[in-house]
Amino acid sequence: MGLERRIRVLVAKPGLDGHDRGAKVMVRALRDAGMEVIYTGIRQTPEQVVEAAVQEDVDVVGLSILSGAHMTLFPKIMRLLKERGMGDVLVIGGGIIPEEDLLALKQAGIAEVFGPGTPIQTIVKYINENVHMKKEL
Amino acid sequence: MFDKQKLTSIVKEQERWERETLNKTLARFPERQPEFTTVSGMPIQRLYTPMDVEDLDYARDLGFPGEFPFTRGVYATVYRGRLWTMRQYAGFGTAEESNQRYKYLLEQGQTGLSVAFDLPTQIGYDSDHSIASGEVGRVGVPVSSLRDVEVLFDGIPLDKVSTSMTINSTAPQVLAMYFALAEKQGVPLSKVAGTVQNDILKEHVARGTYIYPPEASMRLAVDIIEYCQKNAPRFNAISVSGYHMREAGATAVQELAFTLANGIAYVEAALKRGLPIDDFAPRVSFFFACHNDFFEEIAKFRAARRLWAKIMKERFGARDSSSMLLRYHVQTSGCTLTAQQPYNNIVRVTMQALAAVLGGAQSLHTNSFDEALALPSETAVITALRTQQIIAHESGVTNTVDPLAGSFFVESLTNKIEEEAMEYIQKVDAMGGAMAAIQRGFYQKQIADSAYEYQKDVEGKKRIVVGINEFITEAKVPIKLLKVDPETEKRQVERLRRVRAERDGKKVKEALEKLRKAAEGYDNLMPFMLEAVKAYATNGEVSDTLREVFGEYKAETIV
């Protein structure tokens, strides 16, 4: 076995809200944790998010949303990812997401949702333990 | 302010105190941390004495309230004359539901309205646009046509309330609808009071609801300033906002500096249009956050008033003193609220609101304790409003003007914040002004750096956040959250379709065509907007017409 491939993460902001303080902090924190991170920027459609995930060949997609449109957008992203053969990507979410929505989101394939106040290290640890590395060098 | 001889003796006394008292104490009880800083990282001394405000000149630096440099307040009596406007930002679901919330808030003693629009409305998409799916009525009320505005203000006479509208890229459309409704109610524009945010520059930095390239956006902003100045003199045509930059991570100094630098850019743009400074400057208003650090915030507000007054007088040669007034709305800081132990947020909001009042705000929104979880519920909103009423009527802090003036600490901090903000403004000037600095990503980078530093401090427990990295409890508090009815979107889309079916399509087409022609030229677009929205042209149609002329802006992402 050679060197392990670094974990590639796409941080994405689906929907129309422009609150990306959390997303940007995650980008820097995951980079500091040794991952390769691509940030889509704000106001991305599900199609754009999935296209970026495919193009960048990522292992993890982190979705951040604060507009309340997660119940529409997250399942759509999951569906499109599967259609593009990216069903094994680890997808996690963050933002203002009420607890009562969690079950439905998990059923749609979102692995975990991290609410406000989650320590960065919790997320880093979660990614390291749950990412299914698709390729190894 | 101080006698030189006395100052010399204070210096000597302080040296003696350090030797005889302080050092003994420190030897036995070292301080809790090697250095103390504000939330923004500004170093704070153990003790402030007259030496720290040695050069303070009362008449020059503080003066009297209602007079230059307005450090102590923009009006002579501040809250003894009139309390601040209690203005809760609200809007969700549909126009009907939001209308009910407004009426409820007014019945409960709220004194002004503040409309939150949903994101499709803010970005110029009608409620039935595919991109709006899932977003309609979520973070605010959807407004696709004049019909929605009619329902939104049903039973609310526009000459009796002042309304603040958080709308930027589509401010001309929405403001035109509001003015059209005033006309329908028989209220002359001269009597319509309120504020339209109309601050596009900060949308490029934080918040992100831009549509058009910056130049076209600035033109629209100045169109509103010009139109209001001529037709709606009681309307604040712009609210230059630091709030969203602060929430995105800016420090107090960065918030102040970037806001005033943006203010300078709008003033310059209006001057370039040929408007005389004293004609429009009195209707330029501001919007700031009030974060956790009590004294830092109070000092920020005092420094803001003094700095803006100087800028207007010295840089722009304003003569009318009302051009120099920094009148501002404050909102307590959403990003300080925690999803964990949510009732603690009531305490945070109370302290932030108190700082806003001690700082001399003209208008205030207090956040609801459940905002880190969902849109505010009615109970949470009322608690937030009651917080303001308790400060206003029970705490006694409104009895005198600028009660913290003369505190060695507060005056010293006020000076420091003003100085540091001025340094930033000079940097922005050197880059060619606010728009150029934003296009270079200067603000964005500075803010992202500050946000990450703050997060690392929290992670490393350099900063304690109760319930987050200390004093954690696992027990969950059951609270009832507001739920937006999923049928909302359907009802809104149905109304929009009815509007499209019932209106005079030819009239709409003609009005939009005239708007397009005007946009290609140099005319003020507001009269064309009014004509279009009165014919029930939709927000999306008007926005698309302008998209075709101006193009769409694609922002560069700066992490």
Chai-1 contact restraints between the chains, C-beta under 6 A:
chainA,res_idxA,chainB,res_idxB,connection_type,confidence,min_distance_angstrom,max_distance_angstrom,comment,restraint_id
A,L16,B,L119,contact,1.0,0.0,6.0,A-B,restraint_1
A,L16,B,I123,contact,1.0,0.0,6.0,A-B,restraint_2
A,L16,B,E135,contact,1.0,0.0,6.0,A-B,restraint_3
A,G18,B,R207,contact,1.0,0.0,6.0,A-B,restraint_4
A,G18,B,G208,contact,1.0,0.0,6.0,A-B,restraint_5
A,R21,B,A248,contact,1.0,0.0,6.0,A-B,restraint_6
A,R21,B,G249,contact,1.0,0.0,6.0,A-B,restraint_7
A,R21,B,A451,contact,1.0,0.0,6.0,A-B,restraint_8
A,K24,B,A448,contact,1.0,0.0,6.0,A-B,restraint_9
A,K24,B,V559,contact,1.0,0.0,6.0,A-B,restraint_10
A,V25,B,A451,contact,1.0,0.0,6.0,A-B,restraint_11
A,V25,B,Y452,contact,1.0,0.0,6.0,A-B,restraint_12
A,V25,B,Q455,contact,1.0,0.0,6.0,A-B,restraint_13
A,V27,B,V559,contact,1.0,0.0,6.0,A-B,restraint_14
A,R28,B,Y452,contact,1.0,0.0,6.0,A-B,restraint_15
A,Y39,B,T557,contact,1.0,0.0,6.0,A-B,restraint_16
A,Y39,B,V559,contact,1.0,0.0,6.0,A-B,restraint_17
A,G41,B,T557,contact,1.0,0.0,6.0,A-B,restraint_18
A,I42,B,G208,contact,1.0,0.0,6.0,A-B,restraint_19
A,S67,B,L119,contact,1.0,0.0,6.0,A-B,restraint_20
A,S67,B,E135,contact,1.0,0.0,6.0,A-B,restraint_21
A,S67,B,R138,contact,1.0,0.0,6.0,A-B,restraint_22
A,S67,B,V139,contact,1.0,0.0,6.0,A-B,restraint_23
A,G68,B,R138,contact,1.0,0.0,6.0,A-B,restraint_24
A,A69,B,G134,contact,1.0,0.0,6.0,A-B,restraint_25
A,A69,B,E135,contact,1.0,0.0,6.0,A-B,restraint_26
A,A69,B,R138,contact,1.0,0.0,6.0,A-B,restraint_27
A,T72,B,S133,contact,1.0,0.0,6.0,A-B,restraint_28
A,T72,B,G134,contact,1.0,0.0,6.0,A-B,restraint_29
A,L73,B,G134,contact,1.0,0.0,6.0,A-B,restraint_30
A,P98,B,A374,contact,1.0,0.0,6.0,A-B,restraint_31
A,G115,B,A339,contact,1.0,0.0,6.0,A-B,restraint_32
A,P116,B,A339,contact,1.0,0.0,6.0,A-B,restraint_33
A,P116,B,A372,contact,1.0,0.0,6.0,A-B,restraint_34
A,G117,B,T338,contact,1.0,0.0,6.0,A-B,restraint_35
A,G117,B,A339,contact,1.0,0.0,6.0,A-B,restraint_36
A,G117,B,Q340,contact,1.0,0.0,6.0,A-B,restraint_37
A,G117,B,I468,contact,1.0,0.0,6.0,A-B,restraint_38
A,I120,B,E459,contact,1.0,0.0,6.0,A-B,restraint_39
